[in-house]
Amino acid sequence: MKRDLTTIFDIDFGELYRSHANESIRQPKLPEDWDQKANRMRTGGGCVNADYISAFLARMDLEGVETALDIGCGGGTIALAIAPMIKKVYALDYSPKMLEVVDERASELGITNYETILKSWDEDWSEIPECDICISSRSSMVADLEDALAKLNAKAKKAVYMTMTVEKDFVNRDILRAIGRDSVGFPTYIYAVNLLYQQGYQVSVDFIEANHQVSRQTIENVEDFIQAVTWSIGDLTADEVEKLTQYYDDFGHTLPTVYHANRPWAFLKWRTDRKRGSDVRKP
């Protein structure tokens, strides 16, 4: 029987997130999809975003921290940035090619105090070591956020640092409107805030805005344009491809911007060793 909603504790944010994600998340990305993206990371453009990295590091407290686990590490953007500051970093990703990029960049930087782990959010984490802190940098677009947060909290002895999307879309909304895809959009950081609040964690929220254009695919023709949109929202119908082609032709004097150059990210941090108590959600 459905409960009457009286307070925030009566809302099942885990189920609400799963429902939202099911409505909005396109076909889940496979390791092979990110393997292809890894080629652009090898040049460093996709991994070295000074503004984003410095903003992320400035919001972390590394006092007394010896070990870190970076989940969805990609090419090692954050993992390799903090490696010189602590004893050991574990870089976890489900893309073998991304972990190859981590190895290559670590070698170039002379970093040896790290270990890569080939694993996804959905797999069993029982063999993954507990660390002082866990990091999830722009890597939490998952089908089940409640489960992902539980894994982070289980592996972080001290704290978790996480960036999540603020806006519901990655693609320029004008493009989405042109093809009729300006819909519900992706679930955002607010689900994590509410889930963690219900579970007794004191979450701090800040915002980072950084230019990510350097890591974006270069659009040189209509094929590149269609491919970039497809990457973000999934397979397109023939009618949508036709509309995208027309959109590209209409803006032929300037290359259409697929993604926003400057994108805000919500920076969430919470102490796992200072929980208020057991889950406070009503049964």
C-alpha positions in Angstrom: 0.0 0.0 0.0 1.3 3.4 -1.0 2.4 5.6 2.0 1.1 9.1 2.4 4.0 11.6 1.9 4.3 13.7 5.1 8.1 14.5 5.4 11.2 14.1 3.3 11.8 10.8 5.0 8.7 9.3 3.3 10.3 9.7 -0.2 12.2 6.8 -1.5 14.9 8.8 -3.4 16.7 5.6 -4.4 13.6 4.3 -6.3 12.8 7.8 -7.6 16.4 8.0 -9.0 16.1 4.5 -10.6 12.9 5.5 -12.3 14.3 8.8 -13.5 17.4 7.1 -14.8 15.4 4.5 -16.6 13.5 7.2 -18.4 16.5 9.3 -19.4 19.7 7.3 -19.6 20.3 6.0 -23.1 21.9 2.6 -23.8 24.6 2.2 -21.2 28.1 2.9 -22.4 30.2 -0.3 -22.7 33.9 -0.5 -21.9 34.5 -0.6 -25.7 32.9 2.8 -26.1 35.3 4.4 -23.6 38.2 2.4 -25.1 37.6 4.5 -28.3 37.5 7.7 -26.3 40.8 6.8 -24.7 42.7 7.6 -27.8 42.0 11.3 -27.3 43.1 11.0 -23.7 46.6 9.9 -24.8 47.5 13.4 -25.9 46.7 14.7 -22.4 43.9 17.1 -23.6 41.2 15.0 -22.0 43.0 14.5 -18.7 44.7 17.8 -18.1 42.2 20.5 -17.4 44.0 22.8 -15.0 41.0 24.7 -13.9 38.9 21.7 -13.1 41.7 19.8 -11.4 42.8 22.7 -9.2 39.2 23.5 -8.2 38.7 19.8 -7.3 41.9 19.5 -5.3 41.2 22.8 -3.5 38.0 21.4 -2.0 39.7 18.2 -0.6 41.1 17.7 2.8 44.1 15.4 2.5 45.4 15.8 6.1 46.0 12.3 7.5 45.1 10.7 4.1 47.4 8.0 2.9 45.3 6.1 0.4 42.7 7.0 -2.2 40.4 5.1 -4.5 39.3 6.9 -7.7 36.3 5.3 -9.2 35.7 5.9 -12.9 39.2 7.4 -13.1 39.3 7.7 -16.9 42.8 8.6 -17.9 43.8 9.5 -14.3 42.7 13.2 -14.2 42.3 13.3 -10.4 44.1 10.1 -9.4 47.5 11.1 -10.9 47.0 14.7 -9.6 46.8 13.6 -6.0 49.3 10.7 -6.2 52.3 12.9 -5.3 50.5 14.1 -2.1 49.7 10.7 -0.6 51.2 7.2 -0.2 49.1 5.3 -2.7 46.2 5.8 -5.2 44.0 3.1 -6.7 42.7 4.0 -10.1 39.5 2.1 -11.0 37.8 2.0 -14.4 36.0 -0.6 -16.5 37.7 0.5 -19.7 41.0 -1.3 -20.3 42.2 1.4 -22.7 41.6 4.1 -20.2 43.8 2.2 -17.7 46.5 2.0 -20.3 46.3 5.8 -20.5 46.8 6.0 -16.8 49.9 3.8 -17.0 51.3 5.8 -19.9 50.7 9.2 -18.2 52.0 7.9 -14.8 55.2 6.8 -16.6 55.6 10.2 -18.2 55.0 11.9 -14.8 57.3 9.5 -12.9 54.5 8.4 -10.7 54.8 4.8 -9.3 52.7 4.9 -6.1 49.5 3.8 -7.9 47.6 0.7 -8.9 45.0 0.2 -11.6 41.8 -1.9 -11.0 39.7 -3.1 -13.9 36.2 -3.0 -12.5 32.8 -1.4 -13.0 30.2 0.2 -10.6 28.0 -2.9 -11.1 30.5 -5.6 -10.2 31.4 -7.1 -6.9 33.7 -4.8 -4.9 34.5 -7.2 -2.1 38.2 -7.5 -3.1 38.7 -3.8 -3.6 40.7 -2.3 -0.7 39.3 0.2 1.7 41.0 3.5 1.5 41.0 6.7 3.5 39.0 8.5 0.8 37.0 7.7 -2.3 36.8 9.9 -5.3 34.1 9.9 -8.1 34.9 12.7 -10.5 32.2 13.0 -13.2 31.7 9.2 -13.1 28.4 8.6 -11.4 25.9 8.5 -14.2 24.7 5.0 -13.1 21.5 3.1 -13.2 21.4 2.7 -9.4 22.8 5.7 -7.5 21.8 4.3 -4.1 24.0 1.2 -4.7 26.8 3.3 -6.0 26.8 5.5 -2.9 26.7 2.5 -0.6 29.9 1.2 -2.3 31.6 4.5 -1.9 30.7 4.7 1.8 31.8 1.1 2.3 35.3 1.7 0.9 36.0 5.2 2.3 37.3 5.2 5.9 37.3 9.0 6.2 35.5 10.8 3.4 34.1 10.9 -0.1 34.6 13.6 -2.8 32.3 13.5 -5.8 31.4 15.7 -8.7 28.0 15.3 -10.4 26.0 16.9 -13.1 24.0 20.1 -12.3 22.2 20.4 -15.6 19.9 17.8 -17.0 21.5 17.6 -20.5 25.1 17.5 -21.8 24.1 18.5 -25.3 23.2 22.0 -26.3 19.5 22.3 -25.7 18.9 24.0 -29.1 20.1 20.8 -30.7 17.8 18.7 -28.6 14.9 20.9 -29.4 15.7 20.6 -33.1 15.3 16.8 -33.0 12.5 16.7 -30.4 14.7 15.2 -27.6 14.4 18.0 -25.0 12.8 15.7 -22.5 13.2 14.8 -18.9 17.0 14.7 -19.1 19.4 13.0 -16.7 19.0 12.9 -13.0 21.3 15.4 -11.2 23.3 15.7 -8.0 20.2 16.5 -5.9 19.3 12.9 -5.7 22.6 12.1 -4.0 22.2 14.9 -1.5 18.8 13.7 -0.5 19.8 10.0 -0.3 22.8 10.8 1.9 20.8 13.2 4.1 18.3 10.4 4.7 21.1 8.1 5.6 22.6 10.4 8.2 25.5 11.9 6.3 26.3 15.6 6.5 26.9 16.6 2.9 28.6 19.8 1.8 27.7 21.1 -1.7 29.8 23.5 -3.7 30.0 24.2 -7.4 32.8 24.0 -10.0 32.6 25.6 -13.4 35.3 24.7 -15.8 36.0 24.8 -19.5 35.9 21.3 -21.0 36.1 22.2 -24.7 39.7 21.0 -24.9 38.5 17.4 -24.3 35.6 17.5 -26.8 35.6 16.0 -30.2 36.5 18.4 -32.9 33.6 18.9 -35.3 34.8 19.2 -38.9 31.9 18.0 -40.8 28.3 16.8 -40.5 29.4 13.2 -39.8 31.4 14.4 -36.8 28.5 16.4 -35.7 26.0 13.5 -35.8 28.5 11.2 -34.1 29.0 13.6 -31.2 25.3 13.9 -30.6 24.9 10.1 -30.9 27.6 9.6 -28.3 25.7 11.6 -25.7 22.0 10.7 -26.3 22.2 7.3 -28.0 21.1 5.9 -31.3 19.2 8.3 -33.6 16.3 7.6 -35.9 16.5 8.3 -39.6 14.2 11.3 -39.0 16.5 12.7 -36.3 19.5 12.3 -38.5 17.8 14.3 -41.2 16.9 17.0 -38.7 20.4 17.1 -37.4 21.8 17.4 -40.9 19.4 20.3 -41.6 20.5 21.9 -38.3 24.1 21.6 -39.3 23.4 23.1 -42.7 21.5 26.0 -41.2 24.5 26.9 -39.1 27.1 26.2 -41.8 28.8 29.6 -41.3 29.8 28.5 -37.8 30.4 25.0 -36.5 27.5 24.1 -34.2 28.4 23.7 -30.6 27.4 20.2 -29.5 28.4 20.6 -25.8 28.5 23.6 -23.6 32.1 24.8 -23.4 31.7 25.8 -19.7 29.8 23.3 -17.6 29.0 23.5 -13.9 29.6 20.5 -11.7 28.2 20.0 -8.2 31.1 19.1 -5.8 29.8 16.9 -3.0 31.9 16.0 0.0 31.0 14.1 3.2 32.7 12.4 6.1 32.0 8.7 6.4 33.4 8.6 9.9 31.0 11.3 11.2 27.6 9.8 10.4 24.7 11.0 12.6 23.6 7.5 13.2 21.7 4.7 11.4 19.5 5.3 8.4 16.8 7.7 9.6 14.3 6.9 6.8 11.0 5.7 8.2 10.3 2.0 7.6 
